[in-house]
């Protein structure tokens, strides 16, 4: 996805980057490339189609549907126009162009693949590519391998992002969820990519695979660890985040963490025991080693938040990584804000704070959130 800073308007909502003004600007940009394009009629058709009542992805799809009406009926000619337009418009307008390929190019494999290769440099084709990955899985694999060697980091990133077995806002790739071997082979080419943009996609792909095939990701991580490359080490750490949160026992030795950790948590306390929404919860505890050897520890905490239906759901937060000696005790102090944000609405009720050491819960305490 494009960065927030590049596309987010003052409202804070991504969809408002694709308002009526953006549609008009897109139409004008296309008209500069293709003189027969009726920019005014196009913009009026999009807005009158209930456009502003829709969410972001539906807005891109709506624009694409109306592009089909106003562009040449010849798909190749239409794609040539979109490719020439792409460098002159903003990221989410480009997403609408990729949606045109997604919706109307599925039966035109070669043209669509070539067009996605060009358009992804100006936004992302991570959504447009998904129907092609499912219908043409075997044909797409060599395409992805070619893209993995491309000079453009956006194209390499599409190879990694477009092959993720689990879709985000889009369809899963059934074949890769069942057998991730072709994906692992592809990611081998990108495991030390110089671009952080690409490495994030590789890590997210592996994290997807870990949810269906944890052992595959663990074995891959152990193999890649032998490379001793700082880029690869970064990918491994982020790729295994779900396995670490889930407390999968085989993942901790990948990072030199003891499992199970031989430690005891005591003197766990929260302050205040009744925290108001908008205020901070402070907590502290002592961790003591009960092992005979030094241990590397990942010390985290979970808060079991009350949901709208009254049940609770845990959220893991990173706290610290420590090496502890036999018999040593370490004191931890931290706090958590209960201010409402766009990503979380806090609700009153009984919550729980849980200390997690190398994936295992080692102590908990309840507290009350009030209005």
C-alpha positions in Angstrom: 0.0 0.0 0.0 1.1 3.6 -0.5 2.4 5.3 2.7 0.0 7.3 4.9 2.0 10.5 4.4 1.7 10.2 0.6 -2.0 9.8 0.4 -3.9 10.5 3.6 -6.0 13.7 3.5 -6.8 16.0 6.4 -9.9 13.9 7.4 -7.6 11.0 8.3 -9.6 8.6 6.0 -7.9 7.0 3.1 -11.1 6.9 1.1 -11.2 10.7 1.0 -8.1 10.7 -1.0 -10.4 9.5 -3.8 -13.0 12.3 -3.5 -14.9 13.9 -6.4 -12.0 16.3 -7.0 -9.6 13.3 -7.4 -11.9 11.7 -9.9 -12.0 14.9 -12.0 -8.2 15.2 -11.9 -7.9 11.6 -13.0 -10.2 12.2 -15.9 -8.2 15.3 -17.0 -5.0 13.3 -16.8 -6.4 10.5 -19.0 -7.7 13.1 -21.5 -4.2 14.6 -21.8 -3.1 11.1 -23.0 -6.2 10.2 -24.9 -7.9 13.2 -26.5 -11.2 11.5 -27.1 -11.7 10.8 -23.4 -14.7 12.8 -22.1 -13.3 13.8 -18.7 -16.4 15.8 -17.6 -18.9 13.1 -18.5 -16.7 10.5 -16.8 -16.5 12.4 -13.5 -20.2 13.1 -13.5 -21.0 9.4 -14.2 -18.7 8.2 -11.3 -20.1 10.7 -8.7 -23.7 10.1 -9.7 -23.2 6.3 -9.2 -23.4 6.7 -5.4 -19.6 6.9 -5.4 -19.1 9.1 -2.3 -21.2 6.7 -0.2 -18.7 3.9 -0.7 -15.6 2.8 1.1 -12.1 3.0 -0.4 -11.9 -0.3 -2.4 -15.4 0.1 -3.7 -14.5 3.6 -4.9 -11.6 2.2 -6.9 -13.8 -0.5 -8.4 -16.5 2.1 -9.3 -13.9 4.3 -11.1 -12.7 1.3 -13.0 -16.2 0.3 -14.1 -16.7 3.7 -15.6 -13.3 3.8 -17.2 -14.4 0.8 -19.2 -17.3 2.9 -20.7 -15.1 5.9 -21.6 -11.9 4.2 -22.7 -11.4 2.4 -26.0 -13.1 -1.0 -26.2 -9.8 -2.6 -27.3 -8.3 -3.8 -24.0 -4.7 -3.4 -25.2 -5.3 0.1 -26.3 -7.0 1.0 -23.0 -4.1 -0.4 -21.0 -1.6 1.6 -23.1 -3.5 4.7 -22.1 -3.5 3.8 -18.4 0.2 3.0 -18.4 0.9 6.5 -19.9 -1.4 8.1 -17.4 -0.1 6.4 -14.3 3.0 8.6 -13.7 0.9 11.7 -13.7 -1.6 10.8 -11.0 -1.5 10.1 -7.3 -1.3 6.7 -5.6 -5.0 5.9 -5.1 -6.0 7.1 -8.5 -3.4 4.5 -9.7 -5.1 1.9 -7.6 -8.3 2.6 -9.7 -6.3 2.0 -12.8 -5.1 -1.4 -11.5 -8.7 -2.3 -10.6 -9.5 -1.9 -14.3 -7.0 -4.7 -15.1 -8.3 -6.8 -12.3 -12.0 -6.5 -13.4 -11.6 -6.6 -17.1 -8.3 -8.3 -18.0 -8.6 -11.8 -16.5 -9.2 -13.4 -19.9 -6.3 -11.4 -21.4 -3.3 -12.9 -19.5 -0.3 -11.6 -21.4 -1.6 -8.0 -21.7 -2.7 -7.9 -18.1 0.6 -9.2 -16.7 2.6 -6.7 -18.7 0.3 -3.8 -17.6 0.5 -4.8 -13.9 4.3 -4.8 -14.3 4.1 -1.1 -15.3 1.3 0.1 -13.1 2.7 -1.3 -9.8 5.6 1.1 -9.9 3.1 4.0 -9.3 0.9 2.4 -6.7 0.5 -1.3 -6.1 -1.0 -4.2 -8.0 -1.2 -6.4 -4.9 -5.0 -6.6 -5.2 -5.3 -6.7 -9.0 -3.0 -9.7 -9.2 -5.0 -12.0 -6.9 -7.5 -13.3 -9.4 -4.7 -14.1 -11.8 -2.8 -15.9 -9.1 -5.8 -18.1 -8.5 -6.8 -18.8 -12.1 -3.3 -19.0 -13.6 -1.3 -20.3 -10.6 1.2 -22.3 -12.7 1.5 -19.7 -15.4 2.1 -16.9 -12.8 5.0 -18.7 -11.0 7.6 -18.0 -13.7 6.3 -14.4 -14.0 6.9 -13.9 -10.3 10.4 -15.3 -10.6 11.2 -12.9 -13.4 9.8 -10.0 -11.3 11.9 -11.1 -8.3 15.0 -10.2 -10.4 13.6 -6.9 -11.6 15.6 -3.7 -11.1 12.5 -1.9 -9.8 11.9 -2.5 -6.1 8.1 -2.1 -6.6 8.1 -5.0 -9.1 10.2 -7.2 -6.7 7.8 -6.3 -3.9 4.8 -7.3 -6.1 6.4 -10.7 -6.5 6.5 -11.2 -2.7 3.3 -9.5 -1.9 1.3 -10.9 -4.8 2.2 -14.5 -3.8 1.0 -14.2 -0.2 -1.2 -17.3 0.5 -3.6 -15.3 2.7 -5.2 -12.2 1.2 -5.6 -8.9 2.9 -8.8 -7.1 1.7 -8.7 -9.7 -1.1 -8.9 -13.4 -2.0 -6.6 -16.1 -0.6 -4.5 -18.2 -3.0 -5.9 -21.6 -2.4 -3.0 -23.6 -4.0 -0.4 -21.8 -2.0 -2.3 -22.2 1.3 -2.3 -26.0 0.6 1.3 -26.2 -0.5 3.6 -23.2 0.1 6.7 -24.8 -1.5 6.6 -22.7 -4.6 6.3 -19.5 -2.5 9.3 -20.5 -0.4 11.3 -21.1 -3.6 10.4 -17.6 -4.8 11.2 -15.9 -1.5 14.7 -17.5 -1.5 15.5 -15.0 -4.2 14.3 -12.0 -2.1 15.5 -13.0 1.4 18.4 -10.5 1.4 16.8 -7.8 -0.8 18.4 -4.4 -0.3 14.9 -2.7 -0.2 13.0 -2.6 3.1 9.8 -2.3 1.1 10.5 -5.7 -0.4 11.8 -7.2 2.8 8.5 -6.3 4.6 6.6 -8.1 1.9 8.8 -11.2 2.3 8.2 -11.2 6.0 4.5 -10.7 5.7 4.3 -13.6 3.2 6.2 -15.9 5.6 4.0 -14.8 8.4 1.0 -15.8 6.3 2.5 -19.2 5.7 3.2 -19.7 9.4 -0.5 -19.7 10.2 -1.1 -22.8 8.0 2.4 -24.4 8.0 4.3 -23.3 11.1 7.0 -26.0 10.7 7.7 -24.8 7.1 8.5 -21.3 8.3 10.5 -22.5 11.3 12.6 -24.7 9.0 13.0 -21.8 6.6 14.1 -19.5 9.4 16.7 -22.0 10.7 18.1 -22.4 7.1 18.2 -18.7 6.5 19.8 -18.0 9.9 22.9 -19.8 8.5 23.4 -17.0 6.0 24.2 -14.5 8.8 23.0 -11.6 6.7 21.5 -8.7 8.6 18.7 -8.2 6.0 17.7 -11.8 6.3 17.8 -11.7 10.1 15.4 -8.8 10.0 13.0 -10.8 7.8 13.1 -13.8 10.0 12.3 -11.8 13.1 9.2 -10.2 11.5 8.1 -13.4 9.7 7.9 -15.3 13.0 5.9 -12.7 14.9 2.7 -14.7 14.9 4.4 -17.9 16.0 6.0 -16.0 18.9 2.7 -14.5 19.9 1.1 -18.0 19.7 3.9 -19.4 21.9 4.9 -22.1 19.4 7.7 -24.0 21.2 10.0 -24.6 18.3 10.2 -20.9 17.2 12.0 -19.6 20.3 15.3 -21.5 19.8 15.5 -19.8 16.4 16.2 -16.6 18.2 18.3 -18.1 21.0 15.5 -17.8 23.5 15.1 -20.5 26.2 12.0 -22.6 26.0 10.5 -23.1 28.4 12.0 -20.2 30.2 13.1 -21.1 33.8 11.8 -18.0 35.5 9.3 -16.9 38.1 7.2 -13.7 38.0 6.3 -12.2 41.4 5.2 -8.9 43.0 3.0 -8.2 39.9 0.8 -5.1 40.6 -1.1 -2.5 38.7 -1.9 1.1 39.6 -4.6 2.3 39.7 -6.7 -0.8 40.0 -9.6 1.2 38.5 -8.3 3.2 35.5 -10.4 5.7 33.7 -10.7 5.7 29.9 -8.2 8.3 28.7 -5.7 7.7 31.5 -2.7 5.5 32.0 -2.4 2.1 33.7 1.0 1.6 35.4 2.3 -1.9 36.2 5.4 -3.5 37.7 6.7 -6.9 38.5 9.9 -8.8 39.3 11.3 -11.6 37.2 13.7 -14.1 38.9 15.7 -16.8 37.2 15.2 -20.3 38.5 17.5 -21.9 36.0 21.1 -23.1 36.3 22.3 -21.3 33.1 22.0 -17.8 31.7 18.9 -17.3 29.6 17.8 -15.0 26.8 14.3 -13.8 27.4 11.6 -12.0 25.5 9.4 -10.4 28.1 6.0 -9.2 26.8 2.6 -8.5 28.2 -1.0 -9.1 27.1 -4.0 -7.1 27.9 -7.3 -8.8 27.7 -9.5 -6.0 26.4 -13.3 -5.9 26.9 -15.1 -6.0 23.5 -18.4 -4.5 22.6 -20.2 -7.8 23.3 -18.8 -8.0 26.8 -16.3 -10.8 26.1 -12.5 -10.2 26.2 -9.8 -10.5 23.6 -6.0 -10.5 24.2 -3.6 -8.1 22.6 0.2 -8.8 23.0 2.6 -5.9 23.5 6.4 -6.0 23.4 8.1 -5.0 26.6 11.8 -6.0 26.6 14.5 -8.5 25.7 16.9 -9.4 28.5 19.6 -11.9 29.3 19.3 -13.1 32.9 21.9 -15.0 35.0 21.2 -17.9 37.3 19.5 -16.6 40.5 19.3 -13.0 39.1 16.2 -10.9 39.6 15.1 -8.1 37.3 12.5 -5.4 38.1 10.2 -4.2 35.3 8.1 -1.1 35.3 5.9 0.2 32.5 2.5 1.8 31.6 -0.2 1.5 29.0 -2.4 4.3 27.8 -6.2 3.8 27.8 -6.8 6.8 25.6 -9.3 6.1 22.8 -7.7 6.0 19.3 -8.8 5.3 15.8 -7.3 1.8 16.2 -8.9 1.0 19.5 -12.0 2.0 21.4 -11.8 1.2 25.1 -14.8 -0.1 27.0 -15.5 -0.3 30.7 -15.3 -3.6 32.5 -12.9 -6.1 34.0 -9.7 -6.4 32.1 -6.7 -8.6 32.7 -2.9 -7.9 32.4 -0.8 -11.0 31.8 3.0 -11.2 31.8 4.4 -13.4 28.9 8.0 -14.8 29.0 9.2 -16.5 25.8 5.6 -17.2 24.8 4.4 -18.5 28.1 2.0 -16.7 30.5 3.7 -16.4 33.9 1.4 -14.3 35.9 -1.7 -12.1 35.7 -3.7 -9.5 37.5 -7.2 -8.1 36.9 -8.1 -4.4 36.9 -11.2 -2.4 36.1 -11.6 0.2 33.3 -14.2 2.9 34.0 -15.7 5.8 32.1 
